Amino acid sequence: MLRNNALQFCRVVLAIGAFLAAGTTLAQGGSFTPFGPQDYTRGTGAPVTVTNSFSVLNPNTQYTLKAFNGGLHDDQTELVSSTVVTLNGVQVLGPSNFNQEVNEVDVPVTLQSSNTLSVQVRGQPGGVLTIEIVGIDNDPPTITAAVTPAPNAAGWNNSDATVTFTCNDATAGIAICPPPQIVIAEGANQIITGTAKDLAGN
């Protein structure tokens, strides 16, 4: 009886080292959007300043503020002729950046971990300005794996094992992290795979 139990204990073998030493396959990413697109409309009466707050994981990457005159639909009847946009107290766009002939203005901006964007649309009522901030992230996310229950000192399990993945991305953030996988097959050198994807497509 003891002999049979000992044999059963050694039936299931998992290649723990294979998935804990998770490798990285590069997939070229690109841009992500930490803010917007957000519409700002000129109402009646005195111009009103609208303030929004947003945060980013990595303030040290490249960011661009995009302003679309007439909104993303580029409606010629909703163009603005004057706008003031400030980011963290610094004016990044002013009245001289806009007129009825300007459809889009792109300006590089420096972000902080927590940011405040203020927009005041001026000119005729009904004018629409859309603001979007785009960041660049070409770094792949990280992915690690852990198995439960933990194997014995020899690396063996005598029951089904669950492989759980942990994913992180320091710039754009994680879009996809694979769900846990239950390993029920017996045998040595099994490979469990998982793919992480960030919000920039890496």
ChimeraX attribute file (.defattr): number of C-alpha atoms within 10 A of each C-alpha:
attribute: neighborCount
match mode: 1-to-1
recipient: residues
	/A:1	6
	/A:2	7
	/A:3	8
	/A:4	8
	/A:5	10
	/A:6	11
	/A:7	11
	/A:8	13
	/A:9	15
	/A:10	16
	/A:11	15
	/A:12	19
	/A:13	21
	/A:14	23
	/A:15	15
	/A:16	21
	/A:17	11
	/A:18	15
	/A:19	20
	/A:20	16
	/A:21	11
	/A:22	16
	/A:23	12
	/A:24	13
	/A:25	11
	/A:26	11
	/A:27	13
	/A:28	12
	/A:29	17
	/A:30	15
	/A:31	17
	/A:32	19
	/A:33	17
	/A:34	19
	/A:35	18
	/A:36	14
	/A:37	18
	/A:38	14
	/A:39	15
	/A:40	20
	/A:41	22
	/A:42	22
	/A:43	16
	/A:44	10
	/A:45	8
	/A:46	10
	/A:47	17
	/A:48	15
	/A:49	14
	/A:50	13
	/A:51	13
	/A:52	12
	/A:53	12
	/A:54	13
	/A:55	14
	/A:56	20
	/A:57	15
	/A:58	17
	/A:59	17
	/A:60	12
	/A:61	15
	/A:62	15
	/A:63	21
	/A:64	17
	/A:65	20
	/A:66	19
	/A:67	25
	/A:68	22
	/A:69	28
	/A:70	25
	/A:71	24
	/A:72	17
	/A:73	10
	/A:74	16
	/A:75	13
	/A:76	15
	/A:77	11
	/A:78	20
	/A:79	25
	/A:80	29
	/A:81	19
	/A:82	19
	/A:83	21
	/A:84	18
	/A:85	21
	/A:86	16
	/A:87	21
	/A:88	15
	/A:89	11
	/A:90	11
	/A:91	13
	/A:92	15
	/A:93	20
	/A:94	14
	/A:95	15
	/A:96	10
	/A:97	15
	/A:98	20
	/A:99	15
	/A:100	14
	/A:101	11
	/A:102	14
	/A:103	19
	/A:104	18
	/A:105	14
	/A:106	14
	/A:107	12
	/A:108	14
	/A:109	15
	/A:110	14
	/A:111	21
	/A:112	15
	/A:113	11
	/A:114	12
	/A:115	16
	/A:116	16
	/A:117	18
	/A:118	17
	/A:119	23
	/A:120	19
	/A:121	25
	/A:122	22
	/A:123	17
	/A:124	17
	/A:125	17
	/A:126	18
	/A:127	23
	/A:128	25
	/A:129	27
	/A:130	20
	/A:131	23
	/A:132	17
	/A:133	21
	/A:134	19
	/A:135	24
	/A:136	17
	/A:137	26
	/A:138	18
	/A:139	19
	/A:140	23
	/A:141	28
	/A:142	18
	/A:143	21
	/A:144	17
	/A:145	20
	/A:146	15
	/A:147	19
	/A:148	13
	/A:149	13
	/A:150	13
	/A:151	16
	/A:152	10
	/A:153	7
	/A:154	8
	/A:155	14
	/A:156	18
	/A:157	21
	/A:158	18
	/A:159	19
	/A:160	14
	/A:161	20
	/A:162	17
	/A:163	20
	/A:164	17
	/A:165	22
	/A:166	15
	/A:167	20
	/A:168	19
	/A:169	21
	/A:170	16
	/A:171	24
	/A:172	28
	/A:173	20
	/A:174	19
	/A:175	16
	/A:176	14
	/A:177	18
	/A:178	15
	/A:179	12
	/A:180	15
	/A:181	15
	/A:182	14
	/A:183	16
	/A:184	11
	/A:185	14
	/A:186	16
	/A:187	12
	/A:188	13
	/A:189	12
	/A:190	15
	/A:191	11
	/A:192	17
	/A:193	14
	/A:194	19
	/A:195	15
	/A:196	23
	/A:197	22
	/A:198	25
	/A:199	20
	/A:200	23
	/A:201	21
	/A:202	22
